[in-house]
Each structure stands twice: as C-alpha cells, then as structure tokens.
Amino acid sequence: MERLQKESWKSLAVVALIILFMYAGIYLIAFHLISDTMLSKELVVGNILLYTPIVLFLTGLLYGFFNGFSPSLLALVLLLYPVTIFFFKEWIILYQIVYTLCALIGNGIGALLFTQKKKMKKNP
C-alpha cells in the first residue's frame, strides 16, 4: 500500500509539472523568447482556447487509465490555475471551470478504461 502511494505522488508531481507548463511555461516562452508579436499572440490565444484543454484532457485520460479516478488531479487543475494571474493580471473563472471539466472528463474516461482493464485481467 505504501509503495502505491509513493507511485501515486510521483505521478501527481509529473502531472503538476505538465499543468504548470501549460499554465505558465507557454506564456513565458511567448512573452520572452518569441520576438514576433503576432506569433506570440497566436501562441497565447491558441494555448488558452485549444492547447491547454486538449493537454488537460489527455493528461486526465492517461492518469485515469494508469491510476484510476483521482480527485487529486482535479484539485491540481483547479488550484494551479491562479498562476495565470501573474501573466494576465486577471482571473477568468470560466476558463478555470472549462479546464477542470476537461480534466474531469478525461479522468473519468480513463478511470472507466482502468476498471475495464482490471476486469480483463481477472477474467481473461
């Protein structure tokens, strides 16, 4: 049981880094490393509307597939969102809700696949 908890914390640490990169890393790249302002704006808008929801869905799906359903993952998505306040100087609650829902749906589907995988191992 203790080993399982350690593996779960390691997985959550990796997920937290992925979430932080999507919430903060992309903006650091867009604002500081890209000199073309139009490309920088395209990267930011694409990240807000497309890349972050897809990555959060896929992260939730993979985490659920390997570890089952986890409220900790949803808490990470929800609680790490305020990091974006440092970049935009505002908090848009709609994005926070949508991102959490993307992770919830992905994690739910992954958890269903996890239970199916466990059933298949028990009853070949």
Contacts in CASP RR format, 6 or more apart in sequence:
PFRMAT RR
TARGET T0000
AUTHOR 0000-0000-0000
METHOD contacts of the structure
MODEL  1
MERLQKESWKSLAVVALIILFMYAGIYLIAFHLISDTMLSKELVVGNILL
YTPIVLFLTGLLYGFFNGFSPSLLALVLLLYPVTIFFFKEWIILYQIVYT
LCALIGNGIGALLFTQKKKMKKNP
8 67 0 8 1.000
8 70 0 8 1.000
8 72 0 8 1.000
11 63 0 8 1.000
11 66 0 8 1.000
11 67 0 8 1.000
12 70 0 8 1.000
12 72 0 8 1.000
12 73 0 8 1.000
12 76 0 8 1.000
15 59 0 8 1.000
15 60 0 8 1.000
15 63 0 8 1.000
15 73 0 8 1.000
15 76 0 8 1.000
16 76 0 8 1.000
16 80 0 8 1.000
18 55 0 8 1.000
18 59 0 8 1.000
19 56 0 8 1.000
19 59 0 8 1.000
19 76 0 8 1.000
19 77 0 8 1.000
19 80 0 8 1.000
20 80 0 8 1.000
20 83 0 8 1.000
22 47 0 8 1.000
22 51 0 8 1.000
22 52 0 8 1.000
22 55 0 8 1.000
22 56 0 8 1.000
23 52 0 8 1.000
23 80 0 8 1.000
23 81 0 8 1.000
23 83 0 8 1.000
23 84 0 8 1.000
24 83 0 8 1.000
24 84 0 8 1.000
24 86 0 8 1.000
24 87 0 8 1.000
26 43 0 8 1.000
26 44 0 8 1.000
26 47 0 8 1.000
26 51 0 8 1.000
26 52 0 8 1.000
27 44 0 8 1.000
27 47 0 8 1.000
27 84 0 8 1.000
27 87 0 8 1.000
29 43 0 8 1.000
30 40 0 8 1.000
30 41 0 8 1.000
30 43 0 8 1.000
30 44 0 8 1.000
30 47 0 8 1.000
31 40 0 8 1.000
31 87 0 8 1.000
34 40 0 8 1.000
34 43 0 8 1.000
48 95 0 8 1.000
52 99 0 8 1.000
53 98 0 8 1.000
53 99 0 8 1.000
53 102 0 8 1.000
54 102 0 8 1.000
56 77 0 8 1.000
56 99 0 8 1.000
56 102 0 8 1.000
56 103 0 8 1.000
57 102 0 8 1.000
57 103 0 8 1.000
57 105 0 8 1.000
57 106 0 8 1.000
58 106 0 8 1.000
59 73 0 8 1.000
59 103 0 8 1.000
60 73 0 8 1.000
60 103 0 8 1.000
60 106 0 8 1.000
60 107 0 8 1.000
60 108 0 8 1.000
60 110 0 8 1.000
61 106 0 8 1.000
61 107 0 8 1.000
61 109 0 8 1.000
61 110 0 8 1.000
62 110 0 8 1.000
63 70 0 8 1.000
63 73 0 8 1.000
63 107 0 8 1.000
63 110 0 8 1.000
64 70 0 8 1.000
64 73 0 8 1.000
64 106 0 8 1.000
64 107 0 8 1.000
64 108 0 8 1.000
64 110 0 8 1.000
64 111 0 8 1.000
64 113 0 8 1.000
64 114 0 8 1.000
65 110 0 8 1.000
65 111 0 8 1.000
65 113 0 8 1.000
65 114 0 8 1.000
65 117 0 8 1.000
66 114 0 8 1.000
67 114 0 8 1.000
68 107 0 8 1.000
68 110 0 8 1.000
68 111 0 8 1.000
68 114 0 8 1.000
68 115 0 8 1.000
69 107 0 8 1.000
69 108 0 8 1.000
69 110 0 8 1.000
69 111 0 8 1.000
69 114 0 8 1.000
70 107 0 8 1.000
73 103 0 8 1.000
73 107 0 8 1.000
74 100 0 8 1.000
74 103 0 8 1.000
74 104 0 8 1.000
74 107 0 8 1.000
77 99 0 8 1.000
77 100 0 8 1.000
77 103 0 8 1.000
78 96 0 8 1.000
78 100 0 8 1.000
81 95 0 8 1.000
81 96 0 8 1.000
81 99 0 8 1.000
81 100 0 8 1.000
82 91 0 8 1.000
84 91 0 8 1.000
84 95 0 8 1.000
85 91 0 8 1.000
END
